[in-house]
Amino acid sequence: MKTRTIAVILAVFLGGMGAHKFYQNKIGKGFLYLLFSWTIIPSIIGVIEAIMYLTMSDEEYRLKYQEVE
C-alpha cells in the first residue's frame, strides 16, 4: 500500500528526479521529470505537489493515486 507520507517525502527530496511519480506508478511522468531534471522546474513542481499531497485527505489521495484493490 502506497502511503501519502512517503509520496510527500519523495516529492520534497527527490521530486526533481520524479521519484514520487515512479512511486505512484506514473512511469511516463517520472521519465519526463527525469528528462528535465537538469533544470530546476521539476524540483519546483515536486515541492508544489508535496504541498498538494499534504492538503488532501488520506481518502482523496487513495482515490486519486492508488490502484483499486
C-alpha positions as CSV (number, residue, x, y, z in Angstrom):
1,M,0.0,0.0,0.0
2,K,1.5,3.3,-1.1
3,T,1.2,6.0,1.6
4,R,0.8,9.7,1.2
5,T,3.6,10.4,3.7
6,I,6.2,8.6,1.6
7,A,5.0,10.4,-1.5
8,V,5.4,13.7,0.2
9,I,8.9,12.9,1.3
10,L,9.9,11.7,-2.1
11,A,8.4,14.8,-3.8
12,V,10.3,17.2,-1.4
13,F,13.7,15.5,-1.5
14,L,13.8,13.7,-4.9
15,G,11.0,15.5,-6.8
16,G,13.4,16.9,-9.3
17,M,14.1,13.4,-10.5
18,G,10.5,12.3,-10.4
19,A,10.8,9.7,-7.6
20,H,7.3,10.4,-6.3
21,K,5.9,9.8,-9.8
22,F,7.7,6.5,-10.1
23,Y,6.4,5.6,-6.6
24,Q,2.8,6.3,-7.7
25,N,3.3,4.1,-10.8
26,K,3.2,7.2,-13.2
27,I,6.2,5.9,-15.1
28,G,5.7,8.3,-18.1
29,K,5.6,11.4,-15.9
30,G,8.5,10.0,-13.9
31,F,10.7,9.8,-17.0
32,L,9.5,13.3,-18.0
33,Y,10.7,14.7,-14.7
34,L,14.0,12.7,-15.1
35,L,14.5,14.1,-18.6
36,F,14.2,17.7,-17.4
37,S,16.0,17.1,-14.0
38,W,18.9,19.3,-15.2
39,T,16.6,22.3,-14.9
40,I,15.0,23.5,-11.6
41,I,11.5,23.2,-12.9
42,P,10.8,19.6,-11.8
43,S,12.1,20.4,-8.3
44,I,9.7,23.3,-8.0
45,I,6.8,21.2,-9.3
46,G,7.8,18.5,-6.8
47,V,7.5,20.9,-3.9
48,I,4.2,22.2,-5.1
49,E,2.9,18.6,-5.5
50,A,4.1,17.8,-1.9
51,I,2.1,20.6,-0.6
52,M,-0.9,19.4,-2.6
53,Y,-0.5,15.9,-1.1
54,L,-0.3,17.4,2.4
55,T,-3.6,19.3,1.9
56,M,-5.6,16.4,0.7
57,S,-7.1,13.8,3.0
58,D,-5.9,10.2,3.0
59,E,-9.1,9.1,1.3
60,E,-8.7,11.7,-1.5
61,Y,-5.1,10.6,-2.0
62,R,-6.0,6.9,-2.1
63,L,-8.8,7.5,-4.7
64,K,-6.6,9.6,-6.9
65,Y,-3.2,7.9,-6.8
66,Q,-3.7,4.3,-5.7
67,E,-4.9,1.3,-7.7
68,V,-8.2,-0.2,-6.7
69,E,-7.6,-3.4,-4.6
